[in-house]
Amino acid sequence: MVKAGLTGALLGGLLSTLPLASHGQQRVAPDLEAAPFAPRRYVAYRTASQPTIDGKLDEPAWAAAAWSDAFVDIEGDRRPRPRFGTRAKMLWDDEHFYVAAEMEEPDLWGTLTVRDSVIFHDHDFEIFIDPDGDTHAYYELEVNALKTAWDLMLLKPYRDGGRAIDAWDIAGLQVGVDLRGTLNRPGDRDDGWTVEIAMPWRILREAAPDRKPPQPGDRWRVNFSRVQWQLDTADGRYAKRLKPGTKDPLPEDNWVWSPQGAVNMHLPERWGYVQFSGAPAGSRVEPFVEDPNENVKWALRRLYYRQRAWREKSGAYASTLTQLAAEDIRVDSLDFRPSITATPSLYEIVAPGFGGATVHIDQDGRVWTAK
């Protein structure tokens, strides 16, 4: 994460390490093209009345909403399973998108009380939303056990030169927290905490297709993350556990709904899919409907990864698809025939998709579909 207003030199230094260090952990950079690509799916149903945003999830609509798959490490199966369980669920109505998460937690802890603090310095829960799925113009929200929020918008990911717009706020945001234990009291064992969030569509529609809230059947890209630090007790208070012989904290854990394949939440192409159903929660089960053009987008994303590697090696983008070995990329049930227009510093790759669509990607990583 990067706060807005940083100097160019400092920002450049942060951007160079962000995929590995945005949440502190230093690991070998993975091969993103080779990492398993399996975004999670979820169908969000409607609620007939707005829940009371208190973290308790005791309304019938919440009881009827399914829990997500259990969270996994941000890198997926490459890393051990999380030490504590986390799961989420979603609802919606004409006014809000509702998200709730339940987290096992033996040490309830929080320190940050000022909005737009860097919340992942505490244990936190995070939401990422890309309404139109183009990997640009997306939202991030982080909250801690004290209900303190940090909300920001990115016009494009950090890897593509994006900056955090820290002044962007979710006006009307509601956050409720239910603590199952005692906050900031070492020596006892807590059970966990539940967070409940309401985000108004009038704000989220800013980056949505046609600047509108979702309609039944629409799909948005969404992911959730949980940051967890290892704690010790010092002078009757919690403190982050340090690396032996240093004053630096141990790396935090990053547990997510849909695995990223890297220690970097800012890979929107790897977020999950949320399909909005017009049915009331609990009335029926609606299947998730796959969009086959998402497979075409992924094929173009693989070429984007290769273009980045080519430019890093040669100083310019490849001008032909042969240079990128595009012939070894396949899309099931489609004759995948991309074409490229390129200069040393710019490119666009286009491929015919399903249903008469054409899918595009450019050097900034933005991917979109046109007919």
Stockholm file with secondary structure:
# STOCKHOLM 1.0

chainA/1-371         MVKAGLTGALLGGLLSTLPLASHGQQRVAPDLEAAPFAPRRYVAYRTASQPTIDGKLDEPAWAAAAWSDAFVDIEGDRRPRPRFGTRAKMLWDDEHFYVAAEMEEPDLWGTLTVRDSVIFHDHDFEIFIDPDGDTHAYYELEVNALKTAWDLMLLKPYRDGGRAIDAWDIAGLQVGVDLRGTLNRPGDRDDGWTVEIAMPWRILREAAPDRKPPQPGDRWRVNFSRVQWQLDTADGRYAKRLKPGTKDPLPEDNWVWSPQGAVNMHLPERWGYVQFSGAPAGSRVEPFVEDPNENVKWALRRLYYRQRAWREKSGAYASTLTQLAAEDIRVDSLDFRPSITATPSLYEIVAPGFGGATVHIDQDGRVWTAK
#=GR chainA/1-371 SS CCCTTCCHHHHHHHHHHHHHHTTSCCCCCCCTTTSCCCCCEEEEEECSSCCCCSSCCCSHHHHHSCCCCCCEETTGGGSCCCSSCEEEEEEECSSEEEEEEEEECSSCCCCCCSTTSCGGGSSEEEEEEETTSSSSSEEEEEECTTCCEEEEEESSCGGGTCCEETTCCCTTCEEEEEEESCTTCTTSCCCEEEEEEEEEHHHHGGGSGGGCCCCTTCEEEEEEEEEECCEEEETTEEEECBCTTSSSBCCCEEEESSCCSSSCSCCGGGSEEEEEEEEETTTCCCCCCCCTHHHHHHHHHHHHHHHHHHHHHHSSCCSSTGGGTGGGCCBTTBCCCCEEEECSSCEEEEEECGGGCEEEEETTCCEEEEC
#=GC SS_cons         CCCTTCCHHHHHHHHHHHHHHTTSCCCCCCCTTTSCCCCCEEEEEECSSCCCCSSCCCSHHHHHSCCCCCCEETTGGGSCCCSSCEEEEEEECSSEEEEEEEEECSSCCCCCCSTTSCGGGSSEEEEEEETTSSSSSEEEEEECTTCCEEEEEESSCGGGTCCEETTCCCTTCEEEEEEESCTTCTTSCCCEEEEEEEEEHHHHGGGSGGGCCCCTTCEEEEEEEEEECCEEEETTEEEECBCTTSSSBCCCEEEESSCCSSSCSCCGGGSEEEEEEEEETTTCCCCCCCCTHHHHHHHHHHHHHHHHHHHHHHSSCCSSTGGGTGGGCCBTTBCCCCEEEECSSCEEEEEECGGGCEEEEETTCCEEEEC
//
